[in-house]
Amino acid sequence: MYLSKLFIPITKDLPAEAKIKSHQLMLRTGMIKQSSAGIYSWLPLGFKVMKKIEQIVREEQNFIGAQEMLMPTIQSSEIWKESGRYNDYGEEMLRIKDRQGREMLYGPTNEELITDVFRSSLKSYKSLPQLLYHIQWKFRDEIRPRFGVMRCKEFYMKDAYSFDLSDEEAKKSYNKMFYSYLKTFNRMGLKAIPMSADTGPIGGDLSHEFIILADTGESQIYADKNIFEINPDLYKLNDQSLQKMREDFSKVYAATDEKYKEEEFNKMVKKNNQMITKGIEVGHIFYFSDKYSKPMNCTIDDKNGKKTFVKMGSYGIGVSRLVGAIIEAKYINEVMKWPKSISPFDVVIIPSISKNNKENLDKAEKIYDELKKQNIDVLLDDVDENMSNKFKKHDLIGVPYQIIIGSKSKGNNFEFKELNSQSEILSLEKIKLKIKK
């Protein structure tokens, strides 16, 4: 992509309404544009990052055997009345009526709808277990939307649902999702801490939040630093290994302020190993047994032909929220450095250009073509602008690698820089190897 062709409305001024760094940077770099309070248009740069996050989430869900589907954003009120949540959910639910006067709602979550899909489709234990997920827009009418995409009204979310015959089998599905979430966040360059959590309006008796460290986080965190020593890559995708993984995490103290107990924290964690900081929730998993299947009469025939209420869990990842959360966790001063797996581009070529000398631009275009042949996603800054402004702009955008074509470039050797690092002179072949590695 040529920068001159990219729709990227960068602004110099700091938006007055933006209070945290991710909101400021996403508006300044033209990743999003506010449509109304808590609702945003996702512009090409921001949309590209979000779609890369979505693909990682999808791949890790597929890896554990979850099946993708798609449910509508608009739901009937009838199934919510069956579960008992229609009146209980509160004013965050956007309630509407169609032209026939039927009560509808813009889905804030999908427990009722997926239960309705399941109960009308499967009847035998032989079809279990089932893991189903979709990635869809949600709407919650926040009374005070703030912090950009971190706490907004309309958001893009992966929500998954498990169906099992017994509590024992359901815990195995829960462990798979626990594992999948750790792997998902690792691929985005994040170290997510799983923490025992309250179940809130979803309900149930087993729940974990996945928290990443960030100074601007809303959650206060109390944890043993040893939790970072547990490597999910050492566990295998089988029931015994995944159960051990969750047990290993459970042995290490980690709690948000809702669950924190000072006496327990001081007893379990040595002083020099205590970590008290802030974090951002990026995922939440719940096991709630028959909380929804029972009132909605969602049954399955067991081995003896007896009808039993199916056991369920739900599992959410805020895909759009992750864009802001990653910025909060990764930015340094005014430099936003994207993890390589989700960066909008792999590398940017920055040539020094003047009206009377297009030699550097010609070199840049040849490198651009060569990198494209290698399936490297490259941005070429072909705009006639002084180099100081270019560097500020690309530091702001946060593409992890830069190829700078100026006075230091000689022959087939070019200035190459990784953000927040010193530049070096390398051949084009070595540059390609570095980017691909």
C-alpha positions in Angstrom: 0.0 0.0 0.0 1.2 3.5 -0.9 0.7 6.0 1.9 -0.6 8.6 -0.5 -3.5 6.2 -1.4 -4.2 5.0 2.2 -7.3 6.5 3.9 -5.6 7.5 7.2 -6.8 10.9 8.5 -3.9 11.6 11.0 -4.5 14.6 13.2 -1.8 16.7 15.0 -4.1 17.9 17.8 -4.8 15.8 20.9 -8.6 15.1 21.0 -10.1 16.8 24.0 -12.6 14.0 24.7 -9.9 11.3 24.8 -8.6 10.8 28.4 -6.5 7.6 28.0 -3.6 6.8 25.6 -5.4 4.2 23.5 -8.3 6.5 22.8 -6.0 9.4 22.0 -3.8 7.4 19.6 -6.6 5.7 17.9 -8.3 9.0 17.1 -5.0 10.7 16.2 -3.9 8.0 13.8 -7.3 7.7 12.1 -8.0 4.2 13.3 -11.6 5.1 14.4 -14.0 8.0 14.2 -16.7 8.6 16.7 -20.2 8.4 15.2 -22.1 9.2 18.5 -21.4 8.6 22.2 -19.8 5.2 22.6 -20.3 4.2 18.9 -17.4 4.3 16.4 -16.7 3.8 12.7 -13.6 1.6 12.2 -11.4 3.2 9.5 -9.0 1.1 7.4 -6.0 1.1 9.7 -8.0 0.3 12.9 -10.2 -2.2 11.0 -7.1 -4.1 9.7 -5.7 -4.5 13.2 -9.0 -5.7 14.5 -9.4 -8.2 11.7 -5.9 -9.7 12.5 -6.9 -10.0 16.1 -10.2 -11.7 15.1 -8.3 -14.2 12.9 -6.0 -15.2 15.8 -9.0 -15.7 18.0 -10.7 -17.8 15.3 -7.6 -20.0 14.7 -7.2 -20.8 18.4 -10.9 -21.5 18.8 -10.8 -23.9 15.8 -7.7 -25.6 17.3 -9.6 -26.8 20.4 -12.5 -28.1 18.2 -14.9 -25.2 18.6 -17.2 -24.6 15.5 -17.9 -21.2 14.1 -21.4 -20.0 13.3 -23.1 -16.7 13.2 -26.1 -15.5 15.2 -28.1 -12.2 14.5 -27.6 -9.0 16.4 -31.3 -8.5 16.9 -33.1 -11.0 19.1 -36.6 -11.7 20.2 -37.6 -10.8 23.8 -39.5 -14.1 24.2 -36.4 -16.2 24.8 -35.1 -13.7 27.3 -38.4 -13.8 29.2 -38.1 -17.6 29.3 -34.7 -17.4 31.0 -35.9 -14.7 33.4 -33.3 -12.1 32.3 -35.4 -9.8 30.2 -36.5 -7.6 33.1 -33.4 -8.3 35.3 -30.8 -7.3 32.8 -31.4 -3.6 33.3 -31.2 -0.5 31.2 -28.0 -1.6 29.4 -30.2 -3.7 27.2 -31.5 -1.7 24.1 -35.2 -2.7 23.7 -37.0 -2.0 20.5 -40.2 -3.0 18.7 -40.7 -4.0 15.1 -43.5 -2.7 12.9 -45.9 -5.5 14.2 -45.3 -4.3 17.8 -43.2 -7.3 18.8 -40.6 -6.7 21.5 -37.1 -7.1 20.2 -33.6 -6.3 21.5 -30.1 -5.6 20.3 -28.2 -8.5 21.8 -25.8 -7.7 24.6 -24.9 -11.4 24.8 -26.2 -14.7 23.4 -26.8 -17.3 26.1 -30.6 -17.4 25.4 -30.3 -17.5 21.6 -27.7 -20.3 21.5 -29.8 -22.3 24.0 -32.8 -21.9 21.7 -30.7 -23.0 18.7 -29.3 -26.1 20.6 -32.7 -27.3 22.0 -34.3 -27.3 18.6 -31.5 -29.1 17.0 -29.9 -31.9 19.2 -31.6 -34.4 21.5 -29.1 -37.2 22.1 -26.0 -37.4 24.4 -24.2 -39.0 21.4 -24.0 -35.4 19.9 -22.1 -34.1 23.0 -19.9 -32.4 23.7 -20.4 -29.3 21.5 -18.4 -26.1 21.4 -20.0 -23.4 19.3 -18.8 -19.8 18.8 -19.4 -16.7 16.7 -17.8 -13.3 16.3 -20.4 -10.6 16.1 -21.3 -7.1 17.1 -22.9 -6.6 20.5 -24.6 -3.6 22.1 -24.8 -2.5 25.7 -26.3 0.9 26.4 -23.6 2.1 28.8 -24.8 5.0 31.0 -21.4 6.7 30.7 -19.4 5.3 27.7 -15.8 6.4 27.9 -12.2 5.5 27.1 -12.9 5.0 23.4 -13.2 1.3 22.4 -12.4 0.2 25.9 -15.8 1.0 27.3 -18.2 1.8 24.5 -21.8 0.9 23.5 -21.2 -1.1 20.4 -18.4 -3.6 20.3 -17.1 -6.6 18.4 -16.9 -9.8 20.4 -16.2 -13.5 20.2 -18.6 -15.5 22.4 -18.5 -19.2 22.6 -20.8 -21.7 24.3 -20.2 -25.3 25.5 -22.8 -28.0 25.9 -22.1 -31.1 27.9 -24.0 -34.0 29.6 -22.5 -33.7 33.1 -20.7 -31.2 35.3 -17.5 -33.4 35.0 -17.6 -33.3 31.2 -18.5 -29.5 31.2 -15.3 -28.8 33.3 -13.3 -30.4 30.5 -14.8 -27.9 28.0 -14.1 -25.1 30.4 -10.4 -26.2 30.7 -10.1 -26.2 26.9 -11.3 -22.6 26.7 -9.0 -21.7 29.6 -6.1 -23.1 27.5 -7.3 -21.5 24.3 -7.4 -18.1 25.9 -3.9 -18.2 27.2 -2.6 -19.3 23.7 -4.6 -16.6 22.0 -3.2 -13.8 24.1 0.3 -15.2 23.9 0.1 -14.9 20.1 -0.7 -11.2 20.4 2.4 -10.6 22.5 0.4 -10.4 25.8 0.9 -12.2 29.1 -2.7 -12.6 30.4 -3.2 -13.6 34.0 -6.2 -15.8 34.7 -8.0 -14.7 37.9 -10.9 -16.2 39.7 -13.8 -13.8 39.2 -17.4 -13.1 40.1 -20.0 -14.3 37.5 -22.0 -11.1 37.4 -25.2 -11.0 35.3 -24.1 -14.1 33.3 -24.5 -16.3 36.4 -23.0 -19.6 37.5 -20.4 -20.7 40.1 -17.1 -20.9 38.2 -15.5 -18.0 36.4 -12.1 -16.6 35.4 -11.1 -13.2 34.1 -8.1 -12.8 31.9 -6.2 -9.6 32.8 -3.3 -7.9 31.1 -1.1 -5.4 32.9 -1.6 -1.8 32.1 -1.3 1.4 34.3 -4.6 2.7 33.0 -6.5 -0.5 33.8 -9.8 -0.4 35.7 -9.0 -3.5 37.7 -6.7 -3.5 40.7 -4.6 -6.6 40.7 -2.9 -8.5 43.5 -0.7 -11.4 42.3 2.3 -13.6 42.9 4.9 -12.8 40.3 5.5 -16.6 39.9 2.3 -16.7 37.8 4.3 -15.5 34.9 6.5 -18.6 35.1 3.7 -20.9 34.1 4.0 -21.6 30.4 0.8 -22.8 28.6 2.9 -24.2 25.8 4.1 -26.9 28.2 0.6 -28.4 28.4 -1.1 -30.6 25.8 -4.6 -30.6 24.5 -5.9 -33.5 26.5 -8.1 -33.7 29.5 -5.5 -34.7 32.1 -2.9 -32.1 31.0 -5.5 -29.3 30.8 -6.8 -30.1 34.3 -3.3 -29.9 35.6 -2.8 -26.6 33.9 -5.8 -25.0 35.6 -4.7 -26.5 38.9 -1.2 -25.1 38.5 -2.6 -21.6 37.9 -5.0 -22.0 40.8 -2.1 -22.7 43.2 -0.6 -19.3 42.5 -2.3 -16.3 44.1 -4.0 -13.9 41.6 -7.0 -11.8 42.4 -8.8 -8.5 41.4 -10.0 -6.2 44.2 -13.4 -8.0 44.2 -11.8 -11.2 45.4 -8.7 -9.8 47.2 -8.2 -10.6 50.8 -5.2 -9.0 52.4 -4.6 -11.7 55.0 -4.7 -14.5 52.5 -2.4 -12.5 50.1 0.2 -11.9 52.7 0.1 -15.5 53.9 0.4 -17.0 50.4 2.9 -14.6 48.7 6.3 -13.6 49.9 6.8 -9.8 50.2 9.4 -9.6 47.4 7.1 -11.6 45.1 4.0 -9.5 45.7 2.7 -7.6 42.7 0.1 -4.9 43.2 -0.8 -3.1 40.0 -3.6 -2.4 37.5 -4.9 -4.4 34.6 -7.4 -4.6 31.8 -9.8 -7.5 31.4 -9.6 -8.9 27.8 -11.5 -12.1 28.3 -14.0 -13.8 30.6 -15.1 -17.4 30.9 -18.1 -18.8 32.9 -19.5 -22.2 33.8 -23.1 -22.0 34.9 -24.4 -25.6 34.6 -28.2 -25.6 33.9 -28.9 -21.9 34.7 -30.2 -21.4 31.2 -31.1 -24.9 30.1 -33.4 -25.5 33.0 -35.8 -22.5 32.6 -35.7 -22.9 28.8 -36.3 -26.6 29.0 -33.2 -27.5 27.0 -32.8 -31.2 27.6 -30.8 -34.1 26.2 -31.5 -37.9 26.4 -28.7 -39.6 28.4 -27.5 -43.2 27.9 -30.6 -44.6 29.8 -33.0 -42.5 27.7 -33.7 -40.2 30.6 -34.0 -36.5 29.8 -31.5 -34.3 31.6 -30.8 -30.6 31.4 -27.7 -29.9 29.4 -24.7 -28.3 31.2 -23.5 -25.0 29.7 -20.7 -22.5 29.8 -20.0 -19.3 28.0 -16.7 -17.7 27.0 -16.1 -14.1 25.8 -13.2 -12.2 24.2 -13.6 -8.5 23.4 -12.1 -8.4 19.9 -12.5 -4.6 19.4 -11.6 -3.9 23.0 -8.3 -5.8 22.5 -7.2 -3.1 20.0 -7.3 -0.5 22.7 -6.1 -2.8 25.5 -3.0 -3.8 23.5 -2.1 -0.1 22.9 -2.4 0.6 26.6 -0.2 -2.4 27.4 2.4 -1.7 24.7 2.9 2.0 24.1 6.0 3.9 25.2 5.7 7.7 25.5 4.1 8.6 22.2 5.4 5.6 20.3 2.9 2.9 19.6 4.6 -0.4 18.7 2.2 -3.1 17.5 3.0 -6.8 18.2 4.1 -8.2 14.9 1.2 -10.7 14.7 -1.4 -7.9 14.6 0.5 -4.9 13.1 -1.4 -3.2 10.3 1.8 -3.6 8.1 4.9 -5.7 8.6 7.2 -2.9 7.5 7.2 0.7 6.3 9.6 2.0 3.7 10.5 5.7 4.4 12.5 7.3 1.5 13.9 10.9 1.6 12.1 12.6 -1.3 12.6 16.0 -2.9 10.9 17.6 -5.9 14.2 17.6 -7.8 15.4 14.1 -6.9 13.2 11.0 -7.2 16.1 8.5 -6.9 15.3 7.4 -3.4 11.6 7.0 -4.3 12.7 4.8 -7.3 14.8 2.6 -4.9 11.9 2.5 -2.5 9.5 1.3 -5.2 11.9 -1.5 -6.2 12.2 -2.7 -2.6 8.4 -2.4 -2.3 7.9 -4.7 -5.3 10.5 -7.2 -4.0 9.0 -7.4 -0.5 5.5 -7.8 -2.0 6.7 -10.8 -3.9 7.8 -12.3 -0.6 4.2 -11.9 0.8 5.5 -9.2 3.2 2.8 -6.6 3.9 4.5 -3.3 3.3 3.6 0.4 3.5 5.5 2.8 1.2 5.6 6.4 2.3 5.6 8.1 -1.1 4.6 11.5 0.4 6.8 14.5 -0.3 7.5 15.6 3.3 10.5 16.3 5.5 12.0 13.2 7.2 11.5 14.5 10.7 7.7 14.7 10.2 7.8 11.2 8.5 9.5 9.7 11.5 7.1 11.2 14.0 4.1 10.0 11.9 5.4 6.4 11.6 6.3 6.2 15.3 2.8 7.3 16.0 1.3 4.6 13.7 3.5 1.9 15.3 4.5 -0.4 12.4 7.3 -2.5 14.0 10.0 -2.2 11.3 11.2 0.7 9.1 13.5 0.7 6.1 14.9 4.2 5.7 16.3 5.3 2.4 18.5 8.3 2.7 22.1 9.4 3.0 23.1 6.2 4.9 21.9 3.9 2.1 24.6 2.7 -0.2 24.1 0.2 -3.1 22.1 -2.7 -1.9 22.5 -1.8 1.8 19.8 0.2 3.6 19.1 1.7 7.0 16.9 -0.7 8.9 15.2 0.0 12.3 13.0 -1.7 14.7 10.9 0.7 16.7 12.4 1.7 20.1 15.8 0.3 18.9 18.9 1.6 17.2 19.1 1.5 13.4 21.6 -0.7 11.5 22.8 -0.9 7.9 21.8 -4.2 6.3 21.4 -5.7 2.9 18.0 -6.2 1.5 18.3 -10.0 1.9 19.1 -9.7 5.6 16.2 -7.3 6.0 13.8 -9.8 4.4 15.1 -12.5 6.7 14.7 -10.3 9.8 11.1 -9.4 8.9 10.1 -13.0 8.1 11.7 -14.3 11.3 
